[in-house]
Amino acid sequence: MLEKSSARLAALVYFVQGALGITGIALPLYLKNIGFSVSDVTYLMSLGSFPWFLKILYGAISDSVPILGMRRKPYIFLSSLISAVGWLVFSTKPTGFWGIVAVLAVINTGFAATDVITDGLIVERSTKETAGKYQSLAWGFRSLGAILSGALGGYLARAFPYHQVFAMAAVLPMATMIACFFVREHKTSFNEFPVWEPIWKSIKLLFTPAMSVFSLILIVGSLSASFNTPFFFHLKETMQIKEEILGMLMSLSWMGAIIGALIFGKFLSRFNIYKLMIAGVVINVFNVIACLLVQDVRSAVFVFLMSGILAYITFLPFLTMCAKLTHGTGVEGCLFAVFMSIHNLGTITSGLVGGKIFPLIGLQSLIVGTGILGFLAIPLILKLKKIV
């Protein structure tokens, strides 16, 4: 049976993560509105996302350095506070490229730390019987928040000034702060091992053949982030799709993700993991190039829904392999966080590179090139199969 206070907090934290998508339309439009080019917006948002690469540090610090004898509650409270303050500062209309990057970095630091530390809370409270239930609860509420925030975020971006939308976003992590007070957590002492020990062991494991090959696979798998922002502005400015419709398309993509997760769990998870990964690469290439099929709202509805379904069908096998490789290492949680940080770094880097080359080659070439590069993962998967 789930521990009720922890389950409620986990559900709320993940719902808030999804619901913060209410800024997904307003944020890029605001940055474009104050004078940044599409390339600048891509570059700026990618730099502001860098704290997601540091997820391992947040987890290691909360594991090793209790606050008032507790490892989770105080850190979730503080990281939620950081995120809320960041959105409030952003609502004051910061100016200057690096000033905006700094505020976005503060927001993402709080966001990423809350995510990691809540994962730690779930792991601590999980048993063999409840682990799946906690994960289902967490991802179910995150998906629900994302679905609701997509359509709502489009409406808010059209009906309210952008800075007011950012102020509204600050309220969401404040709800998490309040919920922390209702979670029961036993006090503990400092760990006997220093905070850097599991990090150092995880980093050393990355240089083993299997881990290094899988790291490259994760980086290749993150290349599709290269055209996200240019594609958004193509829909908004070239195709003249209104904010409300853009929000509904985001909601549709998340609905597709839920369908994809159900298909994988019910039908595909029993198949050979390497075949699933190779099939996932091929599907993802066509999924990326399918963005070129968007010609109007009707085609966008179909592409976004199918993209959400296929994205999760293709990504979940890689998460499964990630869990398989980390199992039995003695630093499972830390090493898993390292892999996720590598994937996040790949996403950030792809966004930076995409933002730079988009003005030179255009959106269509960027999408096609990104899709074709995805095939690079296949020889890496075959190599991994020989090693493991």
N, C-alpha and C positions, 0 to 999 in steps of 0.2 A: 504494500500500500504506500502511496506517495505521502511524504511528510508535507502537510498542508501548507504551512507558512512558506517553505522553500518553493513548493510548486506554484503558489500564488505569485511569489516574487519573480520566479523564472518566466511564468506566463506574461507578467506585466512587462518585464525587461525586454523580452523578445517582441511583444506587441509594439512597444515603443520604438524598437529598432525598425520594425516594418513601417510604423506610422510616421516616422521622421521622413518618409518619402513625400510628405506634403510639401517639402522644399525642392523636390526633384525637378519641378517645372520652373518655379520662381527663381532658383539660384542661377542657372545658366542664363536665363533671360535678363536678370538683374545685371549680371556681369557684362553681358553684351550691351545692355542699355546705357551703362556708364562709360562706354567707349572702347571696350576690349574687342579685339577681333575673335573670330571663331578659333583660330589657332592659339591665341592668347588664353582664351577661356579653357581650352583643353589643357594647355600647359599649366595654368594656374591651379585648376582643380586637381590635376595629378600631383603637383607638388604639395598641395594641402592635404592629400591623402596619405602622405608618407608615414604618419604615426601607425598606420595599419601594419607596416612592415616590422614594427617593434613589439608586436603582440607578446612575444616570448618574454620580454622584460617585465611586462605588467603581471603576467602569471607567476614568474619566478619571484618577484618582489612580494606579492601577496602570499605566496606559499611560505616564504622564509622570514618575513618581517611582520609579525602581527601588530595591529594597532589596538591598544587597550585589551590585549589578549585575544583578539579576533582577527581572522584572516580574510573574511569575506564582507561582512556587513559594512565596516568602516570604509573599505576600498570601493564598494559599489556606491556608497553614499557620496564619497569624494569624487569619483569619476563621473557620476551623474551630475554633480554640482559643476564640475569643469565644463561638461557639455552644455548645461543650461546657461552658464555664464558666457560661453562662447557664442551661443545663438543670440543672447541679449546684446552682446557687444556688436555682433554682425547687424543687428537691427538698427544700430546707430549710424549705419552707412559708412563703414571704414573706406578709406581711399588709398590709392597707391597699390601697385602690384604686390610688393612684399608685405605691406600691411595686411592686405586681404589674405595672402598665403598664411601669414602668422595666425590670423583669427581662425581660418579653416583648419589649421593644424591643431589649434587648441580644441576645437569642436571634435575633430576626429580622434584626438588623444583620449578625450573623455568617452567617446563612443566605443572605440576599440578596447579600452581598458574595461569598461562595463561588460562588454561581450565576453572577454577572456575570463574575467573573475566570476561572472555568472556561470560560465561553463565549469569552472572549478567547483563552485557550490553544488551544481548538479551532480558532478562526478562524486563528490564527497557523500552526498545523500543517496546515491544510487546503489542498488543491489542488482544481482543478476536478473531478478524478477522485475525490477522497476526501471532499469536503465533505458530500455526501449520506450517505456511510457513517458519518462522525462523528456527524451529527445522528440518524441511525437508531440508532446505538449508544447515544447519550446518552438519547434519549427511550424507547428500548426498555428500558433498565435502570431509568429513572425509573418507568416503568409497572410493571415487575416488582416494584420495591420497594414501590410503592403498593398493588399487588394483595396482596402478602404481608402488608403492615403492617395492612391493613384488618381482616382476620380475626384476626390476632395481636393487634392493638390492642384489639379487643373482648374477647378472652379475658383479656388483661393487666389491663384496667380492672375486670374482674369478680373476678379471682383474686388481685390484689395491691393493697396500698394505693397511692393515686394518686401519692404522693411517690416511691415506689419505681419506678413507671413512668417518671417524669421522670428519675430517676437512670440508668435503662437507656438512655434517649434520649441521654444525654450520651456514651455509649460510641460511638455511630455517627459523629459528627464526629471523634472521636479516631482512628478508623480512617483517615479522610481525611488527618489530620495525618501519620500514619506513612507513608502511600502517597506523600506529597510528596517524601520523601527518595529515592525511586527514579525520579524524573522528571529527565530530562536537559534543562537549559536553559542556553543560551549567555548569557554576561554581555553587558550592553549599557550604554549611557550615557544621560544625561538627554536627553529630546527638546529640540529647539531651540525649540519653541513652548511657551508656558505652559499649565498644566493647564486653565485656564478658556477657552482659545481655541476648541476644538471644542464646548464646552458653549454658549458665547455664540453661535456660528454656528448651532448647532442650534436654540436658542431663537428667534433671529431668523427662521429658516425656518418656525417654527410660526405666525408671523403672516402668512405668505402664504396666499392664499385656500384652496388645496387642502389644505394642512397643517392649517389651523384647522378646516375642516369635518370632516376625518377625525378630528381630536382630539375633536370633539363626538360623532362616531359611536362612538368608543371609550368615551366616558363613558356614553352611553346604553346601550351593550352591557354595561356592568358593573352595571346596576341590579339584576340578579337576586340580587346578594349581600345585598340588603336583608333577606331572610327566612331566610337559611341557619341561623343559630343558633336563632331561634324554631321553625323547622321541626324541627331536631334534637331540641329538648326536647318538641315535640309527639309525635314518634315515641317518645321514651323515657318520658315521664311520662303523656301522655294515652292513647297506644296500648299502653303497657306492653311495648314491644319490648326484649328483653334486649340487653346490651352485645355479646355474641358475634354476634347477628343484625345489629345496627347495623354492626359491623365488616365482616361479610360483604356487607352492602349497599354499603358504600364500595368494597370490592374489586370487586363487580359493576359499579359505575359506572366504575371504571378499565378493566375488561375491555371494557366498552362503548366507552370512549374509543379503545382500540386498534382495535376494529372500525370505528369511525367514521373514524379516520385512514386505515385501509386502503381504505375505500370512497371517501373523498375522493381519495386518491392514485391509485387505479386507474380510477375512473369519472367523477369530477366535476371534477377539476382542468383538464380540457380545455374546459370550458364558459366562457361569458362571465363575467368576474369580477363585474360589476355585477349581473347576473341572479342569480348565486350569493349575493351579499351580501343582496339583497332577499329571496330565498327563505329565506336563513338567518334573517333577522329574523322572518319569518312563522312559520317552524318553531320558533324560540326562544320566541316568545310562547306557542304551544301547549305547548311543552316545559315552560315555567314553570307554566302553569295546570294542566298534567297532574299536578302535585304534589297537587292536591286529590283525585285519584283514589285516593290511598293510603288504604285502609280497613283493611287487615290485612297480614300478612307476605307473603302470596301476591301481592297487588297491588303491594306495595312492591318485591318482586323484579323484577316486570315494569317498573315505572316507573323504577327506578334503572338497570336495564340499558339501557332505551331512552333515558333521559336522557343517559347517558354517550355512547351512539352519536351522538345528535342534537347534543349539545354540541360535539363535535369537528367534525362535518360543518358546523355553523354558524360555528364560530370560525376554522377554518383559512382560509376565504376572506378574512377580515379580516387575518390574518397575511400572506397573500399580497399583499394590497393595501398593507400596511405596508411590505413589502420593495420593492414596485414604486415607492412614493413616495420611499423613502430612496435608491434606486439612483441613482448619478451625482451625488449632492450633495457628495461629497468628505468627508462625515462620516457615512457610512452606519451604522457601528456605534454611534456616539454618538446619532444621531438615532433609530435603532431603539430604543435604550435609553430615550430620552425618551418615545417613544410608549408603550412598555411601562410606564413610570413613570406616565404619564397614565392608562392603564388601571388600574394598581394604585391610584392615588389615587381614581379613580372607584369602585373596589371598596370601598376603605376608607370613603369618604364615604357610599356606599350602606348599608354596615353600620351606620354611626353614625346615619344618618337612620332606617333601619329599626328600630334598637333604641329610638329615641325614640318613634316613632309606633305601634309594635306594641301597647303597652298601651292605646292610645287607640282603635284600629280593629280589633284582633284579627288573627289569622293569615290567615284566609280573605280578608279584604279587602286585606291587605298583598300576598298572592300575586297576586290578580286585578289589583290596581292596578299592581303591578310589571310584570306581563305586558302590560297594555294600554299602559303607557308605552313599552314596547319598540318600538311602531309609530312612535314619533317618529324613529327612525333612517331610515325609508324616504325622506321628503323630503330628508334630508341626503345620502343616497346618490345620489339623483337630481341633486341640486345638484353633488355631487362629479363625477358623470359629465360634466356640462356644462363643468366647469372643467378637468379633466385631459385 
